[in-house]
Amino acid sequence: MQNHTTIELIRRSESLPPIPKAFGETLSMLLEPLEFNIDECIDKLSGLPRLEKALIQVLNYSTILNRKFLTLKDAVLYLGAQNIRMIAIAFLTGLLLPEKEGKSKIFDSRKYWKHCISTAIAGYMLAEETGLCDKERIFTYGLIHDIGLTVLDICLPDLLDKVCTMHMEKGVHQIVAEKIVLGGITHSDIGMWVCKEWGLPEEIVEIVGYHHSPLVSCKAEKEVKIMYIADYVSASYYESLLGTGFSFTYVDPVRKSLNLSEKFIDTIVEKLPERVESISRVSFFELE
C-alpha cells in the first residue's frame, strides 16, 4: 500500500495536513474514559493549540451556563472525554476541509458530511439496540469512517470527480468506480493508510479500513459490522441527497449475526433525515 501509485500521488500533492503525533495519543486516551487521566490529557491537548482553541470556542458558543470558559482545564472538566472525542474528530475533519465546499467540482463535500453524520447517528442507534459496543465511540467512528474520501477531495480532487462521474452519470457502483479510477484500491484503503500515518488508534484504523468488508477477522469485529450496517443504511439517504435514485442492500448474515431485526433497521432509515438535520445545526457540525 505504501508504494501504490495513488498513495504516491497523495504524498506528492503536499496537500495532506500534518497531524501531530499528540493527536493520535490524545484520541487513544479519550477512547478509554475509565482510565482517563485529566492532567495527562490536558498536557497532550495543550500541544495542539488549534484544537485547544476550538474546544473553548465551541463550549462558550453552545453552553447555557452563565459563565465564560477561559482555560483548557475548564473545557475538559465540563465536557468530559466523550464530548472532547467528538469535537476532536470534527476538528480533524475541519483540518482536511479548510474550505467548506471542498476542492472537487462534482463531489459535494457538504452532502458527504451529512452522510458522515447520518452514519454516526445510525451507528449510535445500532450500538444502543445491540449493546455490543460503546454507542458514543461508534458515533465518533461514524464521523471519520469515510476519511479516505476527504483525503481524495483535498489531495486528488480530479480523480474523485472521475469516480463521481462514473457513479452518478453512468450508474457504476462507487466502490467499482474507485477501483477503476484509483488503480485497484478504494477510499477505505486510503483511509486506513492515512489513519496509520497519523498514528490514530488501531480500533479506528480497522473500522475505517474494513467498514465495507464486515467479514474480515479483526480485533474490532463487532464495531466493524455495526459500522457496515450503519454505512449502508446511511448510503441510501446520501444517494437521495445526490438525487441519483440508487439504493443499497447489506449482507443479511451480518444483520443476523448482530441479532438485528429488519423492522429496526427500517425504523432507523425512517428517522435519519430529521435527526441529521437536527444535529447538523450543532455548532461544531454546522453546515449552514
Buried (B, 14 or more C-beta within 10 A) or exposed (E): EEEBEBBEBBEEEEBBEEBBEBBBBBBBBBBEBEEBEEEEBBEBBEBBEEBBEBBBBBBBEEBEEEEEBEEBBBBBEBBEBBBBBBBBBBBBBBBBBEEEEBBBEBBBBBBBBBBBBBBBBBBBBBBBBBEBBBBBBBBBBBBBBBBBBBBBBBBBBEBBBBBBBBBBEEEBEBBEBBBEBBEEBBBBBBBBBBBBBBBBBEBBBBBBBBBBEBEEEBEBBBBBBBBBBBBBBBBBBBBBBBEEEBEBEBBEEBBEBBEBEEEBBEEBBEEBBEBBEEBBEBEBBEBE
